[in-house]
Amino acid sequence: MVTRRCSERRFFLRPDDATNNAFIYCLAVAAARTGVKILFVYAASNHYHAGIHDPLGKYPEFLHYFHEFVAKSQNALRGRFENFWSSEQTSVVRLVEPNDVIEKMLYALTNPVKDPLVEHVWEWPGVNSYDATINGTALVAGRPAHFFRENGNMPEAVELRLSRPSGFESMPHEEFAGMIKKRVLAFEQSTADQRRERGIRVLGRERILNQDWNASPNSHAPHFKLDPRVAAKNKWARIEALARNKAFLEAYLEARSRLKSGATDVVFPAGTWWLHRHANVPCEDEPLYPAPT
């Protein structure tokens, strides 16, 4: 799951037709360029969550394209020139097992209900892949007129079809959609009960759409929190994933040290990105540990 927030938590992604269209367009173009599959996506006013599958090992390139396109497009729309995204590193969390993907999908899709912005997921006026997941439809967008050249090489229109999470590929659409819908409805109901008990009201679509895009939440931003790299409810799957990360780091540091010392037969572990892309260092073809099944 990939998460990134806007600079100073400002509402640079506040929903409107132009913003929603540009977000989907940039996401679809970046995914098509890199072979990344989109499993789910939700864009709040000041951050987004997306679930991706990266079969070609190119997610850094995907993030580069997507974040650059969104930032330049939205800055052109808003008439601004400063940083669009927060300077914090993008959160990229590996979802170890199929059910971990489903849990994060539900977390992302129900985010506007949790916050609390709307009572029902379908009421969110911004980008949310819930309807596309339930109905089996694609997310579509046209080339934004406020940034991309009309006679440029960017596609005039895009269509983004969501991919099914690993482990659920063979499940019939009706069954998969029913599972997601049932859990979303249950979350909406339980959250509504909690709001009533605490006397909390949702912000509502109208007030969301009327927010100043240059504003930010009144609450304080959380700092000094843990920054996880993996998410797994299964303890042993989580331990295995952390062991793979540790083994990669150790192998990478050893290879880098040998390269700096002048060795010419250095092979970096699979997953090395920057040095492989920009310094053409050779890498192993297979990961140190087999991926869990």
KEKE-3310 file (N, C-alpha, C; in steps of 0.2 Angstrom, whole numbers, plus 5000, padded with zeros to 4 digits):
npx = (5004:5003:5006:5004:5005:4999:5009:5011:4999:4989:4974:4976:4971:4958:4941:4935:4928:4939:4950:4948:4947:4960:4968:4965:4968:4982:4986:4982:4990:5003:5003:5001:5013:5023:5019:5013:5000:4984:4976:4967:4961:4961:4958:4960:4957:4969:4978:4983:4978:4984:4983:4994:5001:5016:5023:5034:5044:5045:5040:5046:5048:5035:5030:5037:5033:5019:5018:5025:5017:5004:5007:5012:5001:4991:4996:4996:4983:4979:4986:4999:5016:5025:5031:5021:5019:5021:5037:5041:5046:5038:5026:5028:5021:5023:5011:5009:5001:4987:4975:4979:4980:4967:4962:4969:4963:4950:4952:4957:4946:4935:4940:4935:4923:4928:4934:4928:4920:4910:4894:4892:4902:4900:4896:4907:4914:4926:4940:4937:4939:4929:4915:4919:4925:4914:4905:4912:4918:4927:4939:4939:4946:4949:4962:4969:4965:4971:4985:4992:4998:4987:4991:5001:5011:5003:4990:4973:4962:4960:4958:4956:4957:4954:4964:4963:4966:4980:4977:4964:4960:4953:4940:4923:4916:4904:4904:4916:4914:4903:4908:4916:4907:4899:4907:4910:4898:4895:4905:4902:4889:4893:4902:4893:4885:4894:4897:4884:4884:4894:4890:4894:4895:4895:4905:4900:4895:4893:4900:4913:4915:4915:4926:4941:4954:4967:4968:4970:4969:4963:4968:4982:4997:5002:5017:5034:5030:5029:5036:5030:5036:5031:5015:5006:4995:4997:5008:5020:5021:5024:5036:5044:5044:5050:5063:5067:5068:5079:5089:5091:5095:5107:5114:5115:5122:5134:5138:5138:5149:5160:5159:5163:5176:5183:5181:5176:5167:5155:5139:5123:5109:5093:5081:5087:5087:5091:5105:5105:5097:5103:5117:5120:5123:5125:5112:5105:5094:5084:5074:5081:5074:5061:5045:5030:5017)
npy = (4994:5011:5027:5044:5061:5078:5093:5101:5096:5102:5105:5101:5092:5093:5087:5090:5092:5093:5090:5077:5070:5073:5066:5053:5051:5054:5043:5032:5034:5033:5020:5012:5015:5009:4996:4993:4987:4992:4990:4996:5012:5028:5045:5057:5074:5079:5068:5052:5035:5020:5004:4993:4981:4975:4968:4969:4975:4989:5000:5011:5020:5021:5028:5040:5045:5046:5055:5066:5070:5072:5083:5093:5095:5099:5110:5118:5119:5126:5137:5139:5137:5131:5117:5103:5090:5082:5083:5072:5055:5044:5033:5016:5001:4984:4972:4957:4944:4938:4941:4952:4962:4964:4969:4981:4987:4988:4997:5009:5011:5014:5025:5039:5038:5034:5046:5058:5061:5058:5049:5037:5027:5028:5041:5050:5063:5063:5054:5037:5020:5011:5010:5005:4993:4986:4986:4981:4990:5002:5015:5030:5044:5060:5069:5081:5098:5109:5107:5097:5097:5099:5094:5086:5071:5063:5052:5055:5050:5040:5023:5015:4999:4990:4978:4962:4957:4947:4929:4930:4929:4919:4920:4922:4937:4942:4936:4941:4955:4955:4951:4962:4973:4969:4970:4983:4989:4984:4991:5004:5004:5001:5012:5023:5020:5022:5036:5041:5038:5046:5059:5064:5072:5070:5078:5081:5081:5093:5103:5098:5100:5114:5118:5127:5125:5128:5127:5118:5104:5107:5100:5093:5087:5070:5065:5057:5044:5026:5019:5008:4994:4983:4974:4962:4951:4939:4932:4924:4925:4939:4940:4933:4941:4952:4947:4945:4958:4962:4953:4957:4971:4968:4961:4971:4981:4975:4972:4985:4990:4982:4986:5000:4998:4994:4982:4972:4962:4963:4959:4964:4962:4956:4968:4980:4996:5011:5011:5001:5006:5018:5017:5005:4993:4976:4964:4951:4939:4933:4934:4934:4926:4915:4921:4922:4910)
npz = (5000:4996:5002:5002:5008:5006:5005:5020:5024:5017:5008:4994:4985:4986:4982:4966:4950:4940:4948:4952:4939:4934:4944:4942:4929:4929:4937:4930:4918:4923:4928:4917:4910:4917:4920:4932:4942:4948:4963:4972:4976:4985:4986:4997:5003:5006:5006:4999:4997:4990:4983:4976:4964:4959:4947:4938:4945:4946:4954:4960:4949:4944:4955:4954:4941:4943:4955:4950:4939:4945:4954:4945:4937:4946:4952:4941:4939:4951:4951:4957:4963:4972:4982:4981:4986:5003:5011:5017:5016:5004:5010:5009:5010:5012:5008:5015:5014:5006:5013:5020:5010:5008:5020:5020:5009:5012:5023:5016:5007:5016:5022:5021:5029:5041:5045:5052:5037:5028:5028:5021:5010:4997:4996:4996:4987:4980:4972:4973:4973:4976:4970:4957:4960:4966:4955:4945:4935:4925:4930:4922:4913:4905:4896:4906:4903:4908:4910:4902:4885:4871:4859:4862:4867:4876:4880:4874:4881:4895:4902:4917:4923:4938:4946:4952:4969:4973:4976:4976:4963:4956:4961:4958:4951:4957:4970:4975:4975:4983:4995:4998:4999:5009:5020:5020:5022:5035:5042:5040:5047:5060:5063:5062:5073:5083:5081:5085:5098:5103:5099:5087:5071:5053:5041:5028:5011:5004:5012:5011:4998:4997:5004:5007:4995:4999:5013:5028:5040:5057:5067:5075:5067:5067:5074:5074:5074:5072:5057:5047:5036:5032:5032:5041:5047:5051:5062:5059:5046:5045:5052:5044:5032:5037:5040:5027:5022:5031:5027:5014:5015:5022:5012:5002:5008:5010:4996:4991:4999:4994:4980:4982:4986:4975:4969:4955:4952:4957:4962:4965:4977:4972:4968:4971:4966:4963:4960:4950:4940:4937:4938:4932:4939:4940:4945:4956:4949:4956:4972:4989:4997:4994:4988:4998:4997)
capx = (5000:5007:5002:5008:5001:5001:5013:5008:4992:4984:4969:4977:4967:4951:4938:4931:4928:4945:4955:4946:4949:4967:4971:4964:4972:4989:4987:4982:4996:5009:5003:5002:5020:5027:5016:5010:4993:4981:4971:4962:4964:4956:4961:4957:4958:4976:4983:4980:4980:4983:4986:4997:5005:5022:5026:5040:5049:5046:5036:5049:5047:5028:5029:5040:5028:5012:5018:5026:5011:4999:5010:5012:4994:4987:4999:4994:4976:4978:4990:5004:5022:5029:5030:5014:5019:5025:5044:5042:5046:5032:5025:5026:5021:5022:5006:5012:4997:4981:4970:4982:4978:4959:4961:4971:4959:4944:4954:4957:4939:4931:4943:4931:4918:4931:4937:4922:4918:4903:4891:4893:4908:4898:4895:4913:4914:4932:4941:4937:4938:4923:4910:4922:4926:4908:4902:4917:4919:4934:4940:4940:4947:4951:4968:4967:4966:4975:4992:4995:4997:4982:4995:5007:5010:4999:4984:4968:4958:4963:4954:4960:4954:4957:4966:4961:4972:4983:4974:4956:4959:4948:4934:4918:4915:4898:4906:4921:4911:4898:4912:4919:4901:4896:4911:4910:4892:4896:4909:4897:4885:4897:4904:4887:4883:4899:4896:4878:4885:4898:4887:4898:4891:4900:4906:4895:4898:4893:4905:4919:4916:4916:4932:4947:4959:4973:4967:4972:4965:4964:4971:4990:4999:5006:5025:5038:5027:5033:5035:5031:5038:5027:5009:5004:4991:5000:5014:5026:5022:5027:5043:5048:5045:5055:5069:5069:5071:5085:5094:5092:5099:5114:5117:5116:5128:5140:5139:5140:5156:5164:5160:5167:5183:5186:5179:5173:5163:5150:5132:5119:5103:5087:5077:5091:5084:5094:5111:5104:5094:5107:5124:5120:5126:5122:5108:5103:5087:5079:5075:5085:5069:5055:5039:5025:5012)
capy = (5000:5017:5033:5051:5067:5085:5098:5104:5093:5106:5102:5102:5087:5093:5085:5094:5088:5094:5087:5070:5068:5073:5061:5046:5052:5053:5037:5027:5034:5030:5013:5010:5016:5005:4989:4992:4985:4996:4986:5000:5019:5033:5051:5062:5081:5080:5063:5047:5028:5016:4997:4991:4975:4978:4962:4971:4978:4996:5004:5018:5023:5022:5034:5046:5048:5048:5061:5072:5072:5075:5089:5099:5096:5102:5117:5122:5121:5131:5143:5139:5135:5128:5110:5100:5084:5083:5081:5066:5049:5041:5027:5010:4995:4977:4968:4950:4939:4940:4944:4958:4966:4965:4973:4988:4989:4991:5003:5014:5013:5017:5031:5045:5037:5034:5052:5056:5065:5056:5043:5031:5027:5031:5049:5054:5066:5062:5047:5031:5014:5007:5008:5002:4987:4983:4986:4979:4995:5005:5022:5034:5051:5063:5072:5087:5103:5114:5106:5094:5100:5096:5091:5082:5063:5060:5050:5059:5048:5033:5019:5011:4993:4988:4971:4958:4955:4940:4925:4931:4930:4915:4921:4925:4944:4943:4934:4946:4961:4954:4951:4969:4977:4967:4972:4990:4991:4983:4996:5010:5004:5002:5019:5027:5019:5026:5043:5043:5038:5052:5065:5067:5073:5070:5085:5081:5082:5101:5107:5096:5103:5121:5119:5131:5120:5130:5126:5112:5102:5111:5095:5093:5081:5065:5065:5052:5037:5020:5019:5001:4992:4977:4973:4955:4949:4932:4933:4921:4929:4946:4938:4931:4947:4957:4943:4946:4965:4962:4950:4962:4976:4966:4959:4977:4985:4971:4973:4992:4991:4979:4991:5006:4996:4993:4975:4972:4956:4964:4958:4967:4958:4958:4973:4986:5000:5017:5009:4997:5010:5024:5015:4999:4988:4969:4962:4944:4938:4930:4937:4930:4921:4915:4925:4917:4908)
capz = (5000:4995:5005:5003:5009:5003:5009:5026:5025:5014:5004:4987:4982:4988:4977:4961:4943:4937:4952:4951:4933:4934:4948:4939:4923:4930:4940:4924:4914:4927:4929:4910:4908:4921:4921:4939:4943:4953:4966:4975:4977:4988:4987:5002:5001:5008:5005:4996:4998:4984:4983:4969:4962:4955:4944:4935:4950:4944:4958:4961:4943:4944:4960:4951:4936:4946:4959:4946:4935:4949:4957:4940:4935:4951:4953:4936:4940:4957:4950:4962:4961:4977:4983:4981:4991:5009:5010:5020:5011:5003:5014:5005:5015:5008:5011:5014:5012:5002:5017:5022:5005:5008:5026:5018:5004:5016:5027:5011:5004:5021:5025:5022:5034:5047:5047:5048:5032:5025:5032:5017:5006:4990:4996:4995:4981:4977:4969:4978:4969:4979:4965:4952:4963:4966:4949:4939:4930:4925:4931:4916:4913:4899:4897:4909:4899:4912:4910:4896:4879:4867:4853:4865:4866:4881:4878:4875:4887:4898:4906:4922:4926:4944:4946:4958:4974:4973:4980:4974:4956:4953:4964:4954:4953:4962:4976:4978:4976:4989:5001:5000:5000:5016:5025:5020:5025:5042:5045:5040:5053:5067:5064:5063:5080:5087:5081:5088:5105:5105:5097:5081:5065:5048:5038:5023:5004:5002:5015:5008:4991:4998:5008:5003:4994:5002:5020:5031:5046:5063:5071:5075:5063:5071:5072:5078:5074:5068:5049:5045:5030:5030:5036:5040:5053:5053:5065:5056:5039:5046:5054:5037:5028:5040:5039:5020:5022:5034:5023:5008:5018:5024:5006:4999:5011:5008:4989:4990:5001:4989:4975:4983:4987:4968:4966:4948:4951:4962:4960:4970:4978:4968:4972:4970:4961:4960:4957:4944:4935:4935:4938:4928:4942:4939:4951:4955:4946:4961:4979:4993:5000:4989:4990:5001:4992)
cpx = (5004:5002:5007:5003:5003:5005:5009:5001:4987:4980:4970:4974:4960:4946:4934:4932:4935:4951:4954:4949:4957:4971:4970:4968:4979:4991:4987:4988:5002:5009:5004:5010:5025:5025:5014:5003:4990:4975:4965:4965:4958:4960:4957:4959:4966:4981:4979:4982:4979:4986:4988:5000:5010:5026:5032:5046:5050:5042:5040:5048:5040:5027:5031:5035:5022:5013:5020:5021:5006:5001:5010:5005:4990:4990:4997:4987:4975:4982:4996:5010:5027:5027:5023:5014:5023:5033:5046:5042:5040:5032:5023:5027:5019:5016:5007:5007:4990:4976:4972:4980:4971:4958:4963:4966:4952:4946:4954:4950:4935:4934:4939:4925:4921:4933:4934:4920:4911:4900:4892:4899:4906:4896:4901:4913:4921:4933:4941:4935:4932:4918:4913:4923:4920:4905:4906:4918:4926:4934:4942:4942:4950:4958:4966:4969:4970:4982:4995:4993:4992:4986:5001:5006:5007:4993:4978:4963:4961:4957:4958:4956:4957:4959:4964:4967:4974:4979:4966:4955:4953:4941:4929:4917:4910:4900:4911:4918:4906:4902:4914:4913:4899:4900:4911:4903:4892:4900:4905:4893:4888:4899:4899:4885:4888:4898:4890:4880:4890:4896:4891:4894:4897:4900:4901:4898:4898:4899:4912:4920:4918:4922:4937:4952:4966:4973:4970:4969:4967:4968:4979:4992:5003:5013:5028:5034:5031:5031:5036:5033:5034:5021:5007:5001:4994:5007:5020:5027:5026:5034:5047:5049:5050:5062:5072:5072:5078:5091:5096:5097:5106:5118:5119:5122:5134:5143:5142:5147:5161:5165:5164:5175:5187:5184:5175:5168:5157:5143:5127:5112:5097:5083:5081:5089:5089:5101:5110:5102:5099:5115:5125:5124:5122:5118:5106:5096:5082:5080:5079:5080:5063:5049:5034:5020:5005)
cpy = (5006:5023:5039:5056:5073:5089:5101:5102:5098:5102:5102:5097:5087:5092:5090:5090:5088:5090:5079:5067:5068:5068:5054:5046:5050:5046:5031:5028:5031:5023:5009:5010:5011:4998:4988:4991:4989:4991:4990:5007:5023:5039:5056:5069:5082:5074:5057:5040:5024:5009:4995:4984:4977:4972:4963:4974:4985:5001:5011:5023:5025:5028:5040:5049:5050:5054:5067:5075:5075:5082:5095:5100:5100:5109:5121:5124:5126:5137:5144:5136:5131:5120:5108:5094:5086:5081:5075:5060:5046:5034:5021:5004:4989:4974:4961:4945:4942:4944:4951:4964:4968:4970:4980:4991:4992:4997:5009:5016:5016:5023:5037:5044:5037:5041:5057:5062:5064:5050:5037:5032:5030:5038:5053:5057:5066:5055:5042:5025:5009:5005:5004:4994:4983:4981:4982:4983:4998:5012:5025:5041:5053:5067:5079:5093:5109:5113:5103:5097:5096:5092:5087:5075:5060:5058:5055:5057:5041:5030:5014:5005:4991:4980:4968:4956:4948:4935:4925:4931:4925:4915:4924:4933:4945:4941:4939:4952:4961:4954:4958:4973:4975:4970:4980:4993:4990:4989:5003:5010:5005:5009:5024:5026:5023:5033:5045:5043:5044:5059:5068:5067:5073:5077:5086:5083:5090:5104:5105:5099:5111:5123:5123:5126:5122:5129:5120:5110:5106:5106:5095:5086:5077:5065:5059:5045:5032:5021:5012:5000:4986:4977:4966:4954:4943:4934:4930:4924:4935:4945:4937:4937:4951:4954:4945:4953:4965:4959:4954:4967:4974:4964:4966:4981:4981:4972:4980:4993:4988:4983:4997:5004:4994:4986:4976:4967:4957:4963:4960:4962:4961:4963:4980:4990:5006:5015:5005:5001:5015:5023:5009:4994:4981:4967:4954:4944:4936:4933:4932:4925:4921:4918:4920:4916:4908)
cpz = (5000:4998:5004:5004:5006:5007:5014:5027:5022:5009:4996:4983:4983:4981:4973:4955:4940:4941:4951:4945:4932:4938:4945:4932:4924:4933:4934:4919:4917:4927:4922:4908:4911:4922:4928:4939:4949:4956:4969:4976:4980:4988:4991:4999:5002:5008:5001:4998:4991:4985:4976:4969:4957:4952:4941:4939:4948:4948:4959:4955:4942:4949:4957:4946:4939:4950:4955:4942:4939:4951:4951:4938:4940:4953:4947:4937:4946:4956:4955:4959:4966:4978:4984:4986:4997:5007:5013:5015:5010:5007:5009:5009:5011:5012:5010:5012:5009:5007:5020:5017:5006:5014:5024:5013:5008:5020:5022:5009:5009:5025:5026:5027:5041:5050:5052:5043:5029:5029:5028:5012:4999:4990:4995:4988:4977:4974:4975:4973:4971:4973:4959:4954:4963:4960:4943:4934:4930:4927:4924:4917:4906:4901:4900:4904:4902:4912:4904:4890:4874:4861:4855:4864:4871:4878:4879:4880:4889:4902:4910:4925:4932:4943:4953:4963:4973:4978:4979:4967:4953:4956:4959:4956:4958:4969:4979:4980:4982:4995:5003:5002:5007:5021:5026:5024:5033:5045:5045:5046:5059:5068:5065:5070:5085:5087:5085:5096:5108:5103:5091:5075:5059:5045:5032:5016:5003:5006:5013:5002:4992:5002:5003:5002:4997:5010:5022:5038:5052:5068:5070:5071:5067:5069:5076:5079:5070:5061:5047:5038:5027:5035:5035:5047:5056:5056:5061:5049:5040:5048:5048:5033:5031:5040:5032:5019:5025:5030:5017:5010:5019:5017:5002:5001:5010:5001:4988:4993:4997:4983:4976:4984:4980:4965:4959:4947:4956:4959:4966:4971:4973:4972:4972:4965:4958:4957:4950:4939:4933:4935:4934:4932:4941:4946:4950:4952:4951:4968:4983:4996:4995:4992:4993:4996:4996)
residu = (MET:VAL:THR:ARG:ARG:CYS:SER:GLU:ARG:ARG:PHE:PHE:LEU:ARG:PRO:ASP:ASP:ALA:THR:ASN:ASN:ALA:PHE:ILE:TYR:CYS:LEU:ALA:VAL:ALA:ALA:ALA:ARG:THR:GLY:VAL:LYS:ILE:LEU:PHE:VAL:TYR:ALA:ALA:SER:ASN:HIS:TYR:HIS:ALA:GLY:ILE:HIS:ASP:PRO:LEU:GLY:LYS:TYR:PRO:GLU:PHE:LEU:HIS:TYR:PHE:HIS:GLU:PHE:VAL:ALA:LYS:SER:GLN:ASN:ALA:LEU:ARG:GLY:ARG:PHE:GLU:ASN:PHE:TRP:SER:SER:GLU:GLN:THR:SER:VAL:VAL:ARG:LEU:VAL:GLU:PRO:ASN:ASP:VAL:ILE:GLU:LYS:MET:LEU:TYR:ALA:LEU:THR:ASN:PRO:VAL:LYS:ASP:PRO:LEU:VAL:GLU:HIS:VAL:TRP:GLU:TRP:PRO:GLY:VAL:ASN:SER:TYR:ASP:ALA:THR:ILE:ASN:GLY:THR:ALA:LEU:VAL:ALA:GLY:ARG:PRO:ALA:HIS:PHE:PHE:ARG:GLU:ASN:GLY:ASN:MET:PRO:GLU:ALA:VAL:GLU:LEU:ARG:LEU:SER:ARG:PRO:SER:GLY:PHE:GLU:SER:MET:PRO:HIS:GLU:GLU:PHE:ALA:GLY:MET:ILE:LYS:LYS:ARG:VAL:LEU:ALA:PHE:GLU:GLN:SER:THR:ALA:ASP:GLN:ARG:ARG:GLU:ARG:GLY:ILE:ARG:VAL:LEU:GLY:ARG:GLU:ARG:ILE:LEU:ASN:GLN:ASP:TRP:ASN:ALA:SER:PRO:ASN:SER:HIS:ALA:PRO:HIS:PHE:LYS:LEU:ASP:PRO:ARG:VAL:ALA:ALA:LYS:ASN:LYS:TRP:ALA:ARG:ILE:GLU:ALA:LEU:ALA:ARG:ASN:LYS:ALA:PHE:LEU:GLU:ALA:TYR:LEU:GLU:ALA:ARG:SER:ARG:LEU:LYS:SER:GLY:ALA:THR:ASP:VAL:VAL:PHE:PRO:ALA:GLY:THR:TRP:TRP:LEU:HIS:ARG:HIS:ALA:ASN:VAL:PRO:CYS:GLU:ASP:GLU:PRO:LEU:TYR:PRO:ALA:PRO:THR)
# end
